[in-house]
Amino acid sequence: MAFRLPVIAEPEMPEGAQTSATGRLPRWLKRPIPKSNANHMTSELLTELKLETVCENAKCPNRMECYSQQTATFMILGNVCTRPCGFCSVMRGRPPQLPEADEPARVAEAASRLGLKHVVITSVTRDDLPDGGAQHFADCIVAVRERTGASTEVLTPDFVHCKDALKIVIDAAPDVFNHNMETVPRLYRRVRGPKSDYRWTLDMMKQVKKYNPNVKTKSGLMLGLGEERGELLEALADLREHDVDFLTLGQYLQPGEKYLPVVRFVPPEEFDEIGELAKAMGFKKVASGPFVRSSYHARDMAETDIS
């Protein structure tokens, strides 16, 4: 029988939890800037090796914290995305180049010099490539493993209509396979663009386990885009029914005026509550909070036993 939690009434929004119409962030979305030379060291290393990060391109609010701890999420396959997602500040258009053959080695070099024990690799969506960039992901996984011995986590595009792409990635045996659901079905194409497909995403997550049951699966959603409590819980239940092990939930922040607006700032206590409901559904590990992002403290989650 499909597992479903009862629909719970929407909580009243505390002062400051409403929309971003005033342009002001609520108090819980303000944080101090880390003071560390490691922030500059990480940035300079990435510049030296000509590597992109999602931290920079997606304007992640945790960038300075992660850089100060000498970690980053590598973004491969360039910095131009073929999808017009309404929430993402990564440049969109037609990518000007093919995958760079030496990029896997440069990612491995950066991981080695940063001393990373867990390496997270993501990418722009490359609908222009026959395999969506799957072989390049696989090459990066192998290069990092051979150079550092670190565990690897990939956060991939959906590979819609790319035959065998998912199998190519999983055959390289990443420790964690992540693909973000991002939002609920009602908002799916508005948020993720017309090529996205909710059911395709769910089926892809389940397929990972068929290819390799030892690969841990992970997905995440942004809150504050207009989703309702009941449909959010339905989406989480769908992920569990498709064998997703780990879940991240974070606050959507509008990266600029041309992107989707924030409908609501979700307070920390509500993130805590939803996180507990998700754990009750059977997720092996849940990270839920305003500043949570899919690769935030990823190593802690990756080390969780799912047996």
Secondary structure, 3 states (H helix, E strand, C coil): CCCCCCCCCCCCCCCCCCCCCCCCCCHHHCCCCCCCHHHHHHHHHHHHCCCEEHHHHCCCCCHHHHHHCCCCCEEECCCEECCCCCCCCCEECCCCCCCCCCHHHHHHHHHHHHCCCEEEEEECCCCCCCCCCHHHHHHHHHHHHHHHCCEEEEECCCCCCCCCHHHHHHHCCCCEEECCCECCHHHHHHHHCCCCCHHHHHHHHHHHHHHCCCCEEEEEEEECCCCCHHHHHHHHHHHHHCCCCEEEEEECCCCCCCCCCCCCCCCHHHHHHHHHHHHHHCCCEEEECCCCCCCCCHHHHHCCCCC
